Amino acid sequence: MSSKKSYTETVDEPAQAEHFDGIDLNQETTVSNEGAVNILLILACVAFGSASFVFGFDDKIISPLAALREFVQDFQGPNPVDGSLVLTARNQNLIFSVPLVGSIIGGIAASPLNNYFGRKWPLIGAYVFSIGGGFLQLFAKNIAQFIIGRFLNSIAIGVANATAPLYLSEVVPPSMRGRSVTSINILSLLAGVVSTIIVNETKDIEGKLSYMIPLAIQCALPAVILVATLPLPESPQWLVSKGRIEEAHCNLRKLRGFTDIQVDDELRVMQQCEENERALTANVRFWEIFDRANLQRTLVGGSFYSLNQISGIILSTTYTTVFLTQLGVGDAFTFTVIASCCTLAGTIVAPFVIDRAGRRPTAFVGMTVLLLIDITAGALAFNTSNTDFVMGIAALGFIFNFFWGAGFYSLSALMPSEIATPKLRNHTMAYTIACAQTSAVITTFAVPQLTSADAADLGAKTYLVFAGCMACVLVFVYFFMPETKGRTFAEVDEMYDAKVPVWKWRNYQTSTSAKPSGKLAA
C-alpha cells in the first residue's frame, strides 16, 4: 500500500476516539512511540529548546555586566552620592525594568504571529530582531542606546519564549512531551550559569572588552540558532489546524522514524485532537475566566508567577552582582556564578520532589525556608560592617536560590496548567503570563529604590520587606492552594464544583467517573 493511499483512507475514515475532559484518551495508546525518534526530531528539539537558552543568557548576563567597573564608567560614571562605580537607582530601573516591557509586547505579539505564520517563521523573525538588538547594545555609545537595544532584544525574546514551547509540545511523541517541554526551564537556567561564568572570566580585562566580549557572545547566540532552525519543518499540528493536511503528513514523516502507516495513524489522532479542541473552545470568551464559577481558579492559578517575585529571589537573581557589590562582598562575580548554579540545581530536583511529596507539602516546606532566610538575612544586614555577617547574607542567598528553584519557581509553571478548567486553559495561561510580566516590571523597578544608596538605602535590610510578603504568601497558600497530585482534570473540576476546602483535597474521594481506569483498579 502506498503512503498516499494509506493516508487518504485514514483521513476519510477517522476512528471514533473517546474524548474526556478535553483530552483524547486514545492519543497515547493509538500511536506506538517505538522508533518515533530520529535525528531530525532531536535537532528540532535542540534548536527550538535553545530559544530558552537565549532568554536565560540575556536574563542573567545583565546583572554581572551592570556591575563591571568599565561598564559603569562608560555608561554612567561615579555614583553622585558616594562616588562609587555602582549604577544609580534610576539607571538600574532603566536597564533592568524597561526591557521587561519589551517582553510583554513580544508575548502579546506571539499569539497572532503563531496563529497566522506558524511556529518556525515567527521564531526565525525573533532571532533576526534579537541580532539587531544585540548589535545596538554591543556598539552603544550611551546608556540610552544600550537600553533601546535591550528593549528590542526583549521583544524578540518574548516572541521566542511563547513560540518554542508550542513547537516542542506539538512535534514530539506524547510520551516525550513532558520531558521536552520542561527541559526549557533547565536550559534557561543553564544559560544563566554560562553567562555569569563568561562575565566572571572577562571582568579583569582592561578597557571596553570586559563587557563587549559577553555582549558579542550574546549577539552571536541567536545567529547560530537561526541557522540551525532554518532547515527544520513546520509544526504538523499547526498545519493540521490550517487544513494543510498534505504538508502536515510530509513534515510528520520527516520527524518520525517509523512507517508510513504509523505516521498516518498519528496524523489521524492529530486531526481528532484538533476537532475536539475546536468543539471544546467554541464560543468561549476570554472574560469567562472571571465568571463566578471560574474566578477563584483564575486568581489562584494566575498568582504563583507573580507571588514568587515578591519572595526576595530578585535580590539573588536579577540584581545579584549589583546587590553583592553594594554589600561589599569580596568577589561578587564568582558569587553570582555560584548563585546561578544553586538555582539550576533546585530546578533539576523539583520534578522529583513535587511528584513524590505533592504540591502543598512542597510549597509549605519550601516557602517556610524562604521566609526564615528572608528574616535571617534581613537581621544580619543591621551589622554589615562585620565581614562574617556579609558573607552569611551571601551564603543564605545561595540556599534561597536552591529552595526557590526546587519549589516556588517550578510550582509557578505547574499550578496554572493544573487548576484551570480545560476549555479556559489557554486564556488562563495568557492571563497568568500578563500578570507575571506586570509584577516583574513593578518588582524590578521597586528593588533599586529600596536598596540603592541614592534612594532608600536599605541594602540587605530589604530582605525584611520580602519576609513580610512571604508570610502573607504562606497564608494564601494554606487557604487557596489545592493538592492536585495524581488528579485528573475532571477530578479538579468536581472538587471545585463541590466547594471542597483545599486543605481536604488530598484525601477527598471523587466519583468513579472522574478517575482514570488505572486509579479505579488501584
N, C-alpha and C positions, 0 to 999 in steps of 0.2 A: 504494500500500500504506500503510495507516495505521501509525502508530508502534507502537500496541499489538500489532497483528498481527505486525509485524516483530520486535518484542521477544519475543513468545511463541514464534515459530518459532526464534529464536536460542537461547533458553533450552532448549527441548525437544530441539534437535539440536546439542549442543555439538561444536565441531570437535575433532579429536584433535591437540592441541598437544603437541609434544615437551617432555619435561621432562628437564633435565640438570643434575645437581649442585645441585638445589634452585632452579633458575632456569628460568622459562618462556622458551625461546629464541625463541618466536614473538611475544612480547609487543610488541616494538618494531616488528616488521615487519607484524603483523596490523592494527594501527591506525595510520592515517595521522595525523600531527600537524599537517597543513596545516589552518589555520583552527581549531585546537584552543583558542586563547586568546581569551577575551572579557573584557569589563570586570569581570564578577563574579569571574572567576578571579583577575584581577590584584588586586582588592580583598581577596579571601580570602587571597592570598599576603602582601599587605602587612599585613593585620590580624593573622594568625597569626604571621607573621615578627616582628611588633612585640613579641611576648612576650619575645624575647631582648633587645629594646631596654629593656624594663622591668628585666630582670635586670642588664644591663650598667650601667644608670643606678644601681641600688641598690648594685651591687658596687663601683663606682668612686667614688661620691659620699662614702662614709663616711670615706675617708682624709683628704681635704682638710677635710671637715666636722669631724672629730675633732681637727683641728689649729687650728681657729679659736679665737682667744683668748676670745671671748664664750661659745662652746660650753663650753670647758674651765672657765671661770669659773663658769658657771651650773650645770654638772653635776658638778664636782669641786672647783674651787678650785686654788690653787697646789700644785705637787708638793711633798710634805713633805720631800724630800731636798735639793733645790736651790732651791726657791721659784719655779721657772719654771712658766709656764702650759702644761704638757705633761702629758698623761694618764699616770698611773702604769701600771706593767706589769699590775697587777691589773685596772684599768679598761679597758685596751686588750684584755686577754683577754676580758672580758665583752662589750665592744662588737663585737669582730671575730670571736670564736670561737663564742659561744653561737648566733648566727643560723645558722651552718653546720649545727648540729644540726637546726634547723628545716628546712633544705633537704633533709637526709637523710630526715626524716619525710615531707616533701612528695613527694620522689622515690619513696619506697616506696608512699605512698598513691595515686600516679598510676596504677599498674598496674591495681588493681581498679576505680578510677574510670573509666579509659579503657575497660576491658572491659565494664562494665555500663552506663555512661552515654554512651559515645561520646567524641568529641573536643571538640565545641563546648561542651557544658554544664559539663564539669569546668574548662575554661579560663575560662568566664564566672564560675563559682563562685570560682576562684582570684583573679580580678580583684576581686570583691567582698571577699574576705578580705584582699587586698592593700590595698584602700582603708581598711579598718578598721585594719590595722596602721600604715598611713601616718598616719592621724589621731591614733593614740596617740603616735607619735613627734613629730608636729607640736605637740601640746599637752601633752607630757610635763612633769611638774613636778619629776621627779628622774631619776637615771640608771637606776633600776630600771624605771620606766615606759617609758623610751626603749628599753631592752633588750628588754622584753616586746613592744613594738611592732615592733622589728626581727625578733624571733623569729617573730611571726605573719606578717609580710610574707615572711619567708624560706620558710615552709611553702608559701605561695601560689606563690612563685617556683619552688620545687621541683616543684610540680604543673605549672606552665606550661612549664617547661623540658623536661619529659618528654612533654608533650602536643603542643606546637606542631610539632616535627619530624615526628611521626607524621602529623598532618593534612596538612602540606605534601607529604610523600612520597607520600601516597595520592591527592591531588586533582590534581596536575599531571601532564601527559603524561610518559611515560618519558624523552624527550629533554631535558626541563627539570628532571628530578628532582635531579640533582647540583648544578646551579646554585642552585636554590631552597633546598635544604636547607643547603648550605654557606654561603649568604648569611647564615644565622643568626649565624655567628661574626662576620662583618663588622658586622652591625647591633649586636651586643653591644658590640663594641669602639668603634663609632661613638658609642654611647650613653655609653661611658666618657669619650670626648673631650668630648661635650656637657656632661656632669655636672661635669667638672672646670673647664670654662670658666665655667659658671654660678657655681660657688663662688668662682672667681677674681674674678668681677665683683662679687660681694656681700661679699667679705672686708673691705672698707674701710667698710662701712655700720656706723654706730654702733648698739649695742644688739642685741637678740634677732633683729632682721630679717636680720642677716648669715647666720644659719643657718636661720631659719624660711622664708625665700624658697625656698632649694633644697629643703627638706623639703615645702613646699607644691606645688612643681612635681612632685616625686616622687609625691606623693599624687594629683595630677591625671592623671598619665600612664595608670594602669590604668583610670580612669574614662572617659577619651576612647576608649581602645582597646576597652573593654567595649561602648560604644555602637556602635562600628564592627563588632563581632563579632556582635551580636545578630541582624541580618538574614541572616547567612550560612548556607548549607546545611550539614547534617551530612555527614561523610565518606561517600561512596558505598561505599568499600571496607569500612568498618566495618558499614554497613547490610547489605552482602552477607554478611559473616561472621555476621550475626544472622538471615539468611534473609529480610530485609525487601527483597525484590527490587524491588517496585514503587516504593518510596521511593527506593531506590538509583538506579533508572532516571530518576526525576523529578529528583533532585539532580544527577546526572551531566549531564543535558540542560541544566540551568541553568548548569553550569560549562563547557560546551563551545560553541564557535561553529560546529560543523559539523552535518551532517544527522542525522536520527533513525537512519538505517541505520548510520552510523559510531558513534553512541552505543551502539546495540545490540551492535555488534561489540566495542567496548571493554568493555562490561558482561560479555560472554561471556568475554573474557580475564580480567577480574577474578574471575569465578566459577571459571575454570580454575586461576588462581593460588591461590585460596582452597582448592580441593581438593588441589592439590599441597602447599600449606603444611601442611594437616592430615595428609596422608599422611606428610610428612617429619618432623613433630614428634610423631606419635602415640606414646604411651607413653615419651616422652623425659622424664627426670627431671633436675632442676637439678644434683644431685650428680654426674651423669655428666661434668661439666666437670673433675672432679678424678680421673677414671679414669686409669689409667696411660697410655693411648693419647692422652689429651687434656690431661694435666696441664701439659706444657711450653707448649703453645699457650695455655692459660688463663693461666698465670703471666706469660708474656711479653706477650701481648696486653693483659692487665689491669694491667700495671705502668706503662705510659707516663704515664697521667694522674697517678699517684702520684709517679713519679720526677721529672716536670717541676716539681713543687712543692718539691723539695729542690735545685733548681738555683741558687737565690738570687733568683728572679723576685719572690718575695713582698716583698722589700725595695724594689722599684721598681714595684710594682702596689698590692697591698692596703695596705701601710704607707707608701706613697711620701711623702706630705706630712708625716706624723708623723716618719718617719725623716729626711727632709731638714731638718725643723725642728730636730730633735735635733742634726744635724750643724752647724747654723748657716748653712745656705745662705741667701743674701740674700732671694730671693723664692721660697720653696718652692712656692707655689701656681701660679705661672707654670711652674715646672719640672715640676709634676705634669701640666699640660696637655701639655707637650712629650713627657713620658714616655708618655702615653696615645696621642698621635699616632704615636709610634715603634712602639708595639705594633700599632696599626691598620695602618700601612704594611707591617710584616713579614707580617701575616696576609694582606694583599692579594697580596703577592708569592708567598706559599707555594705555591698550586696550580701555578704555572708552574715553580717550582724543583723541587718534588717530582716532578712528572710528567716533567720533562726530565732531571734528574740521577739520579733514583732515590731510594729510601728510605734505604739505607745511606750513600751519599755525603752526602746532605743532613744526616743525623744526625751523621756524623763531623765534617764541617766546622763545622756549627752548634754542636755540643756542645764542640768544641775551643775555639772562640771564647769560649763561655760560661765554660769553665774558666779561660782566660787572663784574662778580665775579672775573675772572682772573685779570682784571685791578685793581680792588679794593684791592684784597688780595696781589697782587704784590706791590702796592703802600704802603700798611701798613707794608710790610716787610722791609722798609727802616728805621723803628724805632722799632726793636724787643726788645729793652730794656724796652719798655713800655708794661707792662703786659696786659693792656686792648687791645692793638693792636694785641698781640699774640693770645689772646682769640678770638678776632674778626676774625683773619685768620682761626682759627679752626671752628668757627661758620659758616663762609662763605663756608668752605669745606662741612659741613652738607647740606646746601642749594644746593650746587653744585651737590652733590650726588643725591638728590631728583630729580632735573630737568634733570640731565643726564639720570637717570633711566626712567623717565616719557617720555622722548623724544628721545634723540640721541641713547641710547642703544637699545631701542625697535625698532626704525626705522632701525637700522643696520641689524636686523634679517629679517625685513619685506620687505624692498625695493628690495633686490636682487631676492627674490622669486616672486615679482610682476612685475618687469621690464623685466626680462629675457624672451626671446621668448621660448615657451613651449618645443620645441624639443631640445633646448640647456640649459634647466634649470639645469639639473644635472651638466653639465660641468661648467656652470656659478657659481654655488654654490661651486664647487671644487676650482675654481679659487679664489673666494671670501675668502674662508677659508684659502687658501695658503697665500694670500696677508695679511690677518688679522694676521696670526701667524708670518709671517715675520716681519711685522711692530711692533708686540708686542715684538719680540726679540730686535729690534732696540731701541724702546722706553724704554723698561725695562733696557737696557744697558746704555742708554744715561742719564737717570734721576740721578743716583748716581754721575755721572761725573759732573753734573750741581749743585747738592745740597750739596754734602758732603764737610766737612771741609778740607779733604785731596785732594780735586780736585778743581773745580771752586769756591766752597764755596758761591754759590748764595743763598742757602737756599730757603726761600719762594719767593724770587725775581724771581725764575723760573716760577712763575705764569705769569709774563710778557712775557716770551718766548712763553708760550701757548696762551696768549692773541693774539699775532701776528698770530699764527696758526689759531685760531678761526675766526679772521677777514677774512682770506683767505677762510676758510670753508664756511662762510656766503655768500661770493661772488660766490663760486662754487655752493652752493645750489640754489641761485637765478637763475643762468643761466642754470643749468643742472638737477635739481631735479624735476620730473614731479609729478602732483597731480593724484594719481591712486585710490583715494577713490571711491568705487562703480563701478569701471570699470572692464569689463571682459578682459581676456587676448586678445581677438580679437580686442577690442577697443584700447588697448595699442598698439597692432601691427599696427592698422590702423593709429593712430596718429603719431607713429614713422615713418611709411612709408610716410605719408603726410608732414613730417618735420614741424609739428606744434610746435611753441615755447613753452617751458614747462610752462611759466607763463600764457599761454592761454588755458591750458588743462582743467581747472576747468569748463569753460563754453562752451567748444567745443562740437558741435553736431556731433556724429559719425553716420555712416549709420545704418539703422534699422537691417541689417543682423548681425551686431556685438553685438547687445544688446539682453539680455535675455527677455523672454516674459513678465516677471513682470515689467521690465523697460518700455517696449512698452505700457503696459496697463496704466502705470502711466502717 
